[in-house]
């Protein structure tokens, strides 16, 4: 069973940057998809960024151009670089992955809080 541990969240002023990290317990080369979801208070969770094993990345429209998802296969790490943060980016951010072992559904970490003050 894959385990995901996020780090790097915190409090930042609007316009600032944060880099989230996700430690993955399995060889990420075996993963089909890697992603970051978020959930703001009172809202549904949403997929912020995804990265396919091919290297193709996708982004939620509201973060495109500001967030970048990446991976380090040697370290089994997935990252989310967040720039030009806005108060509406405030949420709990979750590292998520899909593979045959997860039966092609998202496996979730416990999340890390990101708070952007205005």
DSSP file (Angstrom, degrees, kcal/mol; ACC not computed):
  #  RESIDUE AA STRUCTURE BP1 BP2  ACC     N-H-->O    O-->H-N    N-H-->O    O-->H-N    TCO  KAPPA ALPHA  PHI   PSI    X-CA   Y-CA   Z-CA
    1    1 A X              0   0    0      0, 0.0     2,-0.1     0, 0.0   101,-0.1   0.000 360.0 360.0 360.0 126.2    0.0    0.0    0.0
    2    2 A X        -     0   0    0     95,-0.0     2,-0.4    22,-0.0   106,-0.1  -0.422 360.0-156.9 -70.6 140.7    1.5    3.3   -1.1
    3    3 A X        -     0   0    0     -2,-0.1    22,-2.0   104,-0.1     2,-0.4  -0.962   5.0-164.8-119.7 139.2    2.1    5.9    1.6
    4    4 A X  E     -A   24   0A   0     -2,-0.4   106,-0.6   104,-0.3     2,-0.5  -0.982   4.2-171.5-127.2 130.6    2.3    9.6    1.0
    5    5 A X  E     -A   23   0A   0     18,-1.9    18,-2.7    -2,-0.4     2,-0.2  -0.964   9.8-158.9-127.7 116.1    3.7   12.2    3.3
    6    6 A X  E     +A   22   0A   0     -2,-0.5     2,-0.3    16,-0.2    16,-0.2  -0.571  15.8 166.2 -91.1 154.6    3.4   15.9    2.5
    7    7 A X  E     +A   21   0A   0     14,-2.0    14,-2.8    -2,-0.2   105,-0.1  -0.969  41.6  67.5-154.3 165.4    5.5   18.7    3.9
    8    8 A X        +     0   0    0     -2,-0.3    11,-0.3     1,-0.3    14,-0.0   0.380  61.0 132.7 105.2  -4.1    6.1   22.4    3.2
    9    9 A X        +     0   0    0     12,-0.1     2,-0.3     9,-0.1    -1,-0.3  -0.187  23.2 119.5 -72.0 172.9    2.8   24.0    4.0
   10   10 A X  E     -d  114   0B   0    103,-0.9   105,-2.8   102,-0.1     2,-0.5  -0.988  60.7 -49.3 163.1-166.6    2.6   27.1    6.1
   11   11 A X  E     +d  115   0B   0     -2,-0.3     2,-0.3   103,-0.2   105,-0.2  -0.871  53.5 165.6-103.6 130.6    1.5   30.7    6.3
   12   12 A X  E     -d  116   0B   0    103,-2.6   105,-2.4    -2,-0.5     2,-0.1  -0.985  34.7-111.1-143.0 150.7    2.5   33.1    3.6
   13   13 A X  E >   -d  117   0B   0     -2,-0.3     3,-2.3   103,-0.2    72,-0.2  -0.470  50.8 -82.4 -78.4 154.0    1.5   36.6    2.4
   14   14 A X  T 3  S+     0   0    0    103,-2.5    72,-0.2     1,-0.3    -1,-0.1  -0.293 120.2  30.5 -54.4 136.7   -0.3   37.1   -0.8
   15   15 A X  T 3  S+     0   0    0     70,-3.1    69,-0.6     1,-0.3    -1,-0.3   0.243  99.4 114.9  93.7 -12.1    2.2   37.2   -3.7
   16   16 A X    <   -     0   0    0     -3,-2.3    69,-2.4    69,-0.2     2,-0.3  -0.093  58.1-122.3 -83.5-175.2    4.6   34.9   -1.9
   17   17 A X        -     0   0    0     66,-0.2     2,-0.3    67,-0.2    66,-0.2  -0.928  20.4-179.2-131.4 151.9    5.7   31.4   -2.7
   18   18 A X  E     - B   0  82A   0     64,-2.2    64,-3.2    -2,-0.3     2,-0.5  -0.982  15.7-148.1-143.2 150.8    5.7   27.9   -1.2
   19   19 A X  E     - B   0  81A   0     -2,-0.3     2,-0.3   -11,-0.3    62,-0.2  -0.970  13.8-156.6-122.6 117.2    7.1   24.6   -2.3
   20   20 A X  E     - B   0  80A   0     60,-2.8    60,-2.2    -2,-0.5     2,-0.4  -0.690   7.9-159.9 -89.6 143.3    5.2   21.5   -1.2
   21   21 A X  E     -AB   7  79A   0    -14,-2.8   -14,-2.0    -2,-0.3     2,-0.4  -0.926   5.8-163.2-122.6 148.6    7.0   18.2   -1.1
   22   22 A X  E     -AB   6  78A   0     56,-2.0    56,-2.0    -2,-0.4     2,-0.6  -0.972   8.3-152.5-134.7 119.2    5.6   14.7   -1.1
   23   23 A X  E     -AB   5  77A   0    -18,-2.7   -18,-1.9    -2,-0.4     2,-0.4  -0.808  15.6-156.1 -90.1 125.6    7.6   11.6   -0.1
   24   24 A X  E     -A    4   0A   0     52,-2.5   -20,-0.2    -2,-0.6     4,-0.1  -0.869  12.6-147.6-108.4 134.7    6.3    8.5   -1.8
   25   25 A X  S    S+     0   0    0    -22,-2.0     2,-0.3    -2,-0.4   -21,-0.1   0.545  79.3  53.8 -81.0  -6.5    6.8    5.1   -0.3
   26   26 A X  S    S-     0   0    0    -23,-0.2     2,-0.5    50,-0.1    -2,-0.1  -0.777 104.7 -78.1-122.1 168.2    7.1    3.3   -3.6
   27   27 A X    >   -     0   0    0     -2,-0.3     3,-2.4     1,-0.2     4,-0.2  -0.523  38.8-149.3 -64.4 114.7    9.1    3.7   -6.8
   28   28 A X  G >  S+     0   0    0     -2,-0.5     3,-1.3     1,-0.3    -1,-0.2   0.676  91.4  75.2 -68.3 -12.8    7.4    6.6   -8.5
   29   29 A X  G 3  S+     0   0    0      1,-0.2    -1,-0.3    44,-0.2    -2,-0.1   0.724  91.6  57.4 -66.4 -18.1    8.4    5.2  -11.9
   30   30 A X  G <  S+     0   0    0     -3,-2.4    70,-0.4    69,-0.0    -1,-0.2   0.528  88.0 100.4 -86.6  -6.6    5.6    2.6  -11.2
   31   31 A X    <   -     0   0    0     -3,-1.3    68,-0.2    -4,-0.2     3,-0.1  -0.567  56.1-160.8 -85.1 142.2    3.0    5.3  -10.8
   32   32 A X  S    S+     0   0    0     66,-2.4    21,-1.8     1,-0.3     2,-0.4   0.867  78.6  12.1 -83.3 -42.6    0.6    6.2  -13.6
   33   33 A X  E     -FE  52  98B   0     65,-1.6    65,-2.5    19,-0.2     2,-0.4  -0.991  58.5-167.3-138.7 144.0   -0.4    9.6  -12.3
   34   34 A X  E     +FE  51  97B   0     17,-2.2    17,-3.2    -2,-0.4     2,-0.3  -0.974  25.0 159.1-125.1 144.9    0.9   11.9   -9.6
   35   35 A X  E     -FE  50  96B   0     61,-3.2    61,-2.8    -2,-0.4     2,-0.4  -0.965  37.5-129.0-156.9 170.9   -1.1   14.9   -8.4
   36   36 A X  E     -FE  49  95B   0     13,-2.4    12,-2.7    -2,-0.3    13,-1.5  -0.991  25.1-175.8-128.4 122.5   -2.0   17.5   -5.9
   37   37 A X  E     -FE  47  94B   0     57,-2.5    57,-3.1    -2,-0.4     2,-0.3  -0.719   5.7-162.0-105.0 163.5   -5.5   18.0   -4.7
   38   38 A X  E     -FE  46  93B   0      8,-2.2     8,-2.6    -2,-0.3     2,-0.4  -0.988   9.3-160.7-143.2 156.0   -6.7   20.7   -2.4
   39   39 A X  E     - E   0  92B   0     53,-2.0    53,-2.3    -2,-0.3     2,-0.2  -0.952   8.0-160.8-139.3 118.2   -9.8   21.3   -0.2
   40   40 A X    >   -     0   0    0      4,-0.5     3,-2.3    -2,-0.4    51,-0.1  -0.599  45.0 -76.2 -90.4 156.6  -10.8   24.7    1.1
   41   41 A X  T 3  S+     0   0    0      1,-0.3    -1,-0.1    -2,-0.2     3,-0.1  -0.284 118.0   4.8 -55.1 129.1  -13.1   25.1    4.1
   42   42 A X  T 3  S+     0   0    0      1,-0.2     2,-0.3    -3,-0.1    -1,-0.3   0.551 113.8 101.9  76.0   7.0  -16.7   24.4    3.0
   43   43 A X  S <  S-     0   0    0     -3,-2.3    -1,-0.2     1,-0.0     2,-0.1  -0.831  75.6-103.1-123.2 161.1  -15.7   23.5   -0.5
   44   44 A X        -     0   0    0     -2,-0.3    -4,-0.5     1,-0.1     2,-0.1  -0.405  46.5 -98.5 -72.6 155.2  -15.3   20.3   -2.5
   45   45 A X        -     0   0    0     -6,-0.2     2,-0.3    -2,-0.1    -6,-0.2  -0.463  43.2-163.0 -71.9 151.8  -11.8   19.0   -3.1
   46   46 A X  E     -F   38   0B   0     -8,-2.6    -8,-2.2    -2,-0.1     2,-0.7  -0.982  24.4-112.5-138.4 149.0  -10.3   19.8   -6.5
   47   47 A X  E     +F   37   0B   0     -2,-0.3   -10,-0.3   -10,-0.2     3,-0.1  -0.714  32.1 178.7 -81.8 117.8   -7.4   18.6   -8.5
   48   48 A X  E     -     0   0B   0    -12,-2.7    12,-2.7    -2,-0.7     2,-0.3   0.879  63.0  -4.7 -88.1 -43.9   -4.9   21.4   -8.7
   49   49 A X  E     -FG  36  59B   0    -13,-1.5   -13,-2.4    10,-0.2     2,-0.3  -0.994  58.8-167.5-154.0 147.4   -2.1   19.7  -10.8
   50   50 A X  E     -FG  35  58B   0      8,-2.4     8,-2.2    -2,-0.3     2,-0.4  -0.979   4.8-163.0-139.0 153.1   -1.4   16.3  -12.3
   51   51 A X  E     -FG  34  57B   0    -17,-3.2   -17,-2.2    -2,-0.3     6,-0.2  -0.968  13.2-149.1-139.1 118.7    1.7   14.7  -13.8
   52   52 A X  E >   -F   33   0B   0      4,-2.9     3,-1.9    -2,-0.4   -19,-0.2  -0.408  31.7-108.3 -82.8 162.6    1.5   11.6  -15.9
   53   53 A X  T 3  S+     0   0    0    -21,-1.8    -1,-0.1     1,-0.3   -20,-0.1   0.780 120.5  62.5 -60.1 -25.4    4.3    9.0  -16.1
   54   54 A X  T 3  S-     0   0    0    -22,-0.3    -1,-0.3     2,-0.1     3,-0.1   0.668 121.2-108.5 -72.1 -16.2    4.9   10.4  -19.6
   55   55 A X  S <  S+     0   0    0     -3,-1.9     2,-0.3     1,-0.3    -2,-0.1   0.352  72.5 141.6 102.3  -5.1    5.8   13.7  -18.1
   56   56 A X        -     0   0    0     -5,-0.1    -4,-2.9     1,-0.0    -1,-0.3  -0.569  34.5-159.4 -74.4 130.2    2.7   15.5  -19.4
   57   57 A X  E     -G   51   0B   0     -2,-0.3     2,-0.3    -6,-0.2    -6,-0.2  -0.820  10.1-168.5-113.7 150.6    1.3   17.9  -16.8
   58   58 A X  E     -G   50   0B   0     -8,-2.2    -8,-2.4    -2,-0.3     2,-0.3  -0.976   5.5-163.1-136.0 151.2   -2.1   19.5  -16.3
   59   59 A X  E     -G   49   0B   0     -2,-0.3   -10,-0.2   -10,-0.2     2,-0.1  -0.970  28.4-105.7-137.5 147.4   -3.3   22.3  -14.2
   60   60 A X    >>  -     0   0    0    -12,-2.7     3,-1.8    -2,-0.3     4,-1.1  -0.467  42.5-117.5 -61.5 140.9   -6.5   23.8  -12.8
   61   61 A X  G >4 S+     0   0    0      1,-0.3     3,-0.5     2,-0.2    -1,-0.1   0.852 110.8  57.4 -54.5 -39.2   -7.2   26.9  -14.7
   62   62 A X  G 34 S+     0   0    0      1,-0.2    -1,-0.3     3,-0.0   -14,-0.0   0.629 114.0  38.1 -71.8 -11.9   -7.0   29.2  -11.7
   63   63 A X  G X> S+     0   0    0     -3,-1.8     3,-2.5   -15,-0.2     4,-2.1   0.475  82.3 125.3-113.6  -5.8   -3.4   28.1  -11.0
   64   64 A X  T << S+     0   0    0     -4,-1.1     4,-0.1    -3,-0.5   -15,-0.0  -0.314  80.9  17.4 -59.8 132.4   -2.0   27.7  -14.5
   65   65 A X  T 34 S+     0   0    0      2,-0.5    -1,-0.3     1,-0.0     3,-0.1   0.244 124.4  60.7  89.2 -13.1    1.1   29.8  -14.8
   66   66 A X  T <4 S+     0   0    0     -3,-2.5    17,-2.1     1,-0.2     2,-0.3   0.701  97.8  52.6-113.2 -32.9    1.6   30.1  -11.1
   67   67 A X  E  <  -C   82   0A   0     -4,-2.1    -2,-0.5    15,-0.2     2,-0.4  -0.807  59.6-168.2-109.2 147.6    2.0   26.4   -9.9
   68   68 A X  E     -C   81   0A   0     13,-2.2    13,-2.9    -2,-0.3     2,-0.4  -0.984   7.3-155.0-137.0 125.9    4.4   23.8  -11.2
   69   69 A X  E     +C   80   0A   0     -2,-0.4     2,-0.3    11,-0.2    11,-0.2  -0.798  25.4 160.8 -96.6 140.9    4.3   20.1  -10.5
   70   70 A X  E     -C   79   0A   0      9,-1.8     9,-2.8    -2,-0.4     2,-0.3  -0.926  22.1-145.6-150.1 173.2    7.5   18.1  -10.7
   71   71 A X  E     -C   78   0A   0     -2,-0.3     2,-0.4     7,-0.2     7,-0.2  -0.968  10.5-150.9-143.0 156.5    9.1   14.9   -9.6
   72   72 A X  E >>> -C   77   0A   0      5,-2.6     5,-1.9    -2,-0.3     4,-1.0  -0.909  12.1-171.9-127.0 101.9   12.4   13.5   -8.6
   73   73 A X  T 345S+     0   0    0     -2,-0.4   -45,-0.3     1,-0.2   -44,-0.2   0.814  83.6  58.2 -68.1 -28.9   12.5    9.8   -9.5
   74   74 A X  T 345S+     0   0    0      1,-0.2    -1,-0.2    -3,-0.1    -2,-0.0   0.840 117.7  32.5 -68.1 -31.5   15.8    9.2   -7.8
   75   75 A X  T <45S-     0   0    0     -3,-0.5    -1,-0.2     2,-0.1   -51,-0.2   0.455 104.4-124.6-103.1  -3.0   14.3   10.4   -4.5
   76   76 A X  T  <5 +     0   0    0     -4,-1.0   -52,-2.5     1,-0.2     2,-0.4   0.949  63.9 141.8  55.1  50.3   10.7    9.2   -5.0
   77   77 A X  E   < -BC  23  72A   0     -5,-1.9    -5,-2.6   -54,-0.2     2,-0.4  -0.930  40.1-161.2-124.6 146.6    9.5   12.7   -4.4
   78   78 A X  E     -BC  22  71A   0    -56,-2.0   -56,-2.0    -2,-0.4     2,-0.3  -0.980  16.9-164.7-123.9 140.4    6.7   14.8   -6.0
   79   79 A X  E     -BC  21  70A   0     -9,-2.8    -9,-1.8    -2,-0.4     2,-0.4  -0.856  18.8-159.6-126.2 156.9    6.7   18.6   -5.6
   80   80 A X  E     -BC  20  69A   0    -60,-2.2   -60,-2.8    -2,-0.3     2,-0.6  -0.894  11.8-161.3-135.4 107.5    4.3   21.5   -6.1
   81   81 A X  E     -BC  19  68A   0    -13,-2.9   -13,-2.2    -2,-0.4     2,-0.6  -0.787  10.9-166.8 -87.1 123.1    6.0   24.9   -6.6
   82   82 A X  E     +BC  18  67A   0    -64,-3.2   -64,-2.2    -2,-0.6     2,-0.3  -0.950   9.9 174.9-119.0 117.0    3.4   27.6   -5.9
   83   83 A X        +     0   0    0    -17,-2.1   -66,-0.2    -2,-0.6   -67,-0.2  -0.757  59.9  22.4-116.1 163.5    4.2   31.2   -6.8
   84   84 A X  S    S-     0   0    0    -69,-0.6    -1,-0.2    -2,-0.3   -67,-0.2   0.898  84.9-159.6  49.0  48.3    2.1   34.4   -6.7
   85   85 A X        -     0   0    0    -69,-2.4   -70,-3.1    -3,-0.2     2,-0.3  -0.242   7.8-158.1 -64.2 145.9   -0.1   32.9   -4.1
   86   86 A X    >   -     0   0    0    -72,-0.2     3,-2.4   -71,-0.1     4,-0.3  -0.851  31.5-110.3-121.1 155.6   -3.5   34.4   -3.5
   87   87 A X  G >  S+     0   0    0     -2,-0.3     3,-1.7     1,-0.3    29,-0.3   0.834 117.4  63.5 -55.4 -31.5   -5.8   34.2   -0.5
   88   88 A X  G 3  S+     0   0    0      1,-0.3    -1,-0.3   -48,-0.0   -48,-0.0   0.559  88.8  69.3 -72.4  -5.9   -8.1   31.9   -2.5
   89   89 A X  G <  S+     0   0    0     -3,-2.4    -1,-0.3    27,-0.0     2,-0.2   0.518  70.8 121.6 -83.8  -6.1   -5.3   29.3   -2.7
   90   90 A X    <   +     0   0    0     -3,-1.7     2,-0.3    -4,-0.3    25,-0.2  -0.399  40.4 106.0 -61.1 124.8   -5.8   28.8    1.1
   91   91 A X  E    S- H   0 114B   0     23,-2.0    23,-2.7    -2,-0.2     2,-0.6  -0.971  76.0 -78.8-178.1 171.5   -6.6   25.1    1.6
   92   92 A X  E     -EH  39 113B   0    -53,-2.3   -53,-2.0    -2,-0.3     2,-0.5  -0.866  48.1-148.0 -89.1 128.0   -5.3   21.8    2.8
   93   93 A X  E     -EH  38 112B   0     19,-3.0    19,-2.1    -2,-0.6     2,-0.4  -0.852  11.7-162.9-104.6 132.9   -3.2   20.4    0.0
   94   94 A X  E     -E   37   0B   0    -57,-3.1   -57,-2.5    -2,-0.5     2,-0.4  -0.934  16.0-136.3-118.5 133.2   -3.0   16.6   -0.6
   95   95 A X  E     -E   36   0B   0     -2,-0.4    14,-1.8   -59,-0.2     2,-0.3  -0.726  32.6-176.4 -80.6 134.9   -0.5   14.6   -2.5
   96   96 A X  E     -EI  35 108B   0    -61,-2.8   -61,-3.2    -2,-0.4     2,-0.3  -0.983  10.3-178.3-138.3 146.4   -2.2   12.0   -4.6
   97   97 A X  E     -EI  34 107B   0     10,-1.6    10,-2.8    -2,-0.3     2,-0.4  -0.967  11.3-153.4-141.5 157.9   -1.1    9.2   -6.8
   98   98 A X  E     +E   33   0B   0    -65,-2.5   -66,-2.4    -2,-0.3   -65,-1.6  -0.985  27.3 139.7-130.1 143.9   -2.6    6.5   -9.0
   99   99 A X      > -     0   0    0      6,-0.4     5,-2.7    -2,-0.4     3,-0.4  -0.944  65.9 -85.3-161.7 179.9   -1.2    3.1  -10.1
  100  100 A X  T > 5S+     0   0    0    -70,-0.4     3,-1.5    -2,-0.3    -1,-0.1   0.874 126.4  58.5 -62.4 -35.6   -2.2   -0.5  -10.6
  101  101 A X  T 3 5S+     0   0    0      1,-0.3    -1,-0.2     2,-0.1   -70,-0.0   0.785 106.0  47.4 -66.3 -26.5   -1.7   -1.0   -6.9
  102  102 A X  T > 5S-     0   0    0     -3,-0.4     3,-1.2  -101,-0.1    -1,-0.3   0.306 116.7-115.9 -94.4   9.5   -4.3    1.7   -6.1
  103  103 A X  T < 5 -     0   0    0     -3,-1.5    -3,-0.2     1,-0.2    -2,-0.1   0.851  66.9 -63.2  58.7  35.7   -6.7    0.1   -8.6
  104  104 A X  T 3 <S+     0   0    0     -5,-2.7     2,-0.3     1,-0.2    -1,-0.2   0.749 111.8 116.3  61.5  26.4   -6.5    3.3  -10.7
  105  105 A X  S <  S-     0   0    0     -3,-1.2    -6,-0.4    -6,-0.3     2,-0.3  -0.835  76.1 -88.1-116.1 162.4   -8.0    5.4   -8.0
  106  106 A X        -     0   0    0     -2,-0.3     2,-0.4    -8,-0.1    -8,-0.2  -0.525  33.5-155.9 -72.9 128.8   -6.4    8.2   -6.1
  107  107 A X  E     -I   97   0B   0    -10,-2.8   -10,-1.6    -2,-0.3     2,-0.3  -0.856  20.4-147.8 -96.3 142.1   -4.4    7.4   -3.0
  108  108 A X  E     -I   96   0B   0     -2,-0.4  -104,-0.3   -12,-0.2   -12,-0.2  -0.845  11.6-144.3-119.6 145.1   -4.2   10.3   -0.6
  109  109 A X        -     0   0    0    -14,-1.8  -104,-0.2    -2,-0.3     3,-0.1  -0.262  41.6 -98.4 -83.6-174.4   -1.7   11.6    1.9
  110  110 A X        -     0   0    0   -106,-0.6  -105,-0.1     1,-0.2   -16,-0.1   0.646  64.7-124.9 -84.6 -15.9   -2.8   13.3    5.1
  111  111 A X        -     0   0    0    -16,-0.1     2,-0.4   -19,-0.1   -17,-0.2   0.028  10.6-117.9  96.2 158.6   -2.4   16.8    3.7
  112  112 A X  E     - H   0  93B   0    -19,-2.1   -19,-3.0  -105,-0.1     2,-0.3  -0.999  27.4-118.8-138.4 136.1   -0.6   20.0    4.6
  113  113 A X  E     - H   0  92B   0     -2,-0.4  -103,-0.9   -21,-0.2     2,-0.5  -0.562  24.0-171.2 -80.6 132.2   -2.2   23.3    5.4
  114  114 A X  E     -dH  10  91B   0    -23,-2.7   -23,-2.0    -2,-0.3     2,-0.5  -0.991   5.0-176.3-119.9 123.3   -1.5   26.3    3.2
  115  115 A X  E     -d   11   0B   0   -105,-2.8  -103,-2.6    -2,-0.5     2,-0.6  -0.980   6.8-166.5-123.5 124.9   -2.7   29.7    4.4
  116  116 A X  E     -d   12   0B   0     -2,-0.5     2,-0.3   -29,-0.3  -103,-0.2  -0.942  10.7-153.6-113.7 118.2   -2.3   32.8    2.3
  117  117 A X  E      d   13   0B   0   -105,-2.4  -103,-2.5    -2,-0.6   -30,-0.1  -0.636 360.0 360.0 -92.3 148.8   -3.0   36.1    4.1
  118  118 A X              0   0    0     -2,-0.3    -1,-0.1  -105,-0.2  -105,-0.1   0.454 360.0 360.0 -89.5 360.0   -4.1   39.2    2.2
